[in-house]
Amino acid sequence: MIKENIKKEILRRIKNAEKEHNVKVLYAIESGSRAWGFESPNSDYDVRFIYAHPKDWYLSVDLELKRDVIEYEIVDEIDINGWDVRKALQLFRKSNPAIVEWLQSPIVYVDDNVFAQGARKLLGDVYSVEKGIYHYRSMAKTNYRGYLKGKNVPLKKYFYVLRPLLSIMWLEKYQEPAPIEFDTLRSLIATGTDLDIVISDLLERKKKSLEKEFVSAIPELNFFIETELNRLENYNDSPALDRSYIESLNSLLRDSVI
């Protein structure tokens, strides 16, 4: 739950971004640990948004040279930045994990009822399960090898490995984009098992700890992680880019631009 005063400040900054850059914010959400459901008391607010320029901005010979992101420095634990709608749809077409997760965020600040709804309708057709598995495997492997091989490890990094591995399990089982809420993903782990109990205990500790807290390595979790990574070691993402939905994406772009 986002505190009301924090939400008001986030909305104020979004409005300021619209005025400063002459854009309309179509969709703004919370991403990161607060959306995933395992934030620490001092976690940043990771606000991400999709915006559109007036139509004439896109009718330019030098369109490809124009800046298509808006970024701000983190102030008072609020990290806010956004993507132009054309950039967002180009990445969506490639099953970019960020935009796919943003569309499923449970914490929404702004919604024009056009862009996100239209993208979600296309999600089942556009999204590549193979690309999703490849991305989450890379994320889990990088965080595990980079942070969880020592005796004392960053607590939060366990969740930066567990969430992608559970997302892969979801993709394999349901052949659809994985939800971003950790509680939903962990339903794939049998209730009451040793692994489930260890994850529950660690989750409670994560919600009470500061961002940089360390814990002793947890053998049960490391065994699960290594088993899954070994199983996925030879997985290769090689699907061809599907052009059959490009006109639907073009239509959504036209509907979204001011």
Summary of the structure (lengths in Angstrom):
residues: 258
radius of gyration: 19.5
end to end distance: 31.4
largest distance: 60.5
contacts: 768
relative contact order: 0.15
helix: 55%
strand: 14%
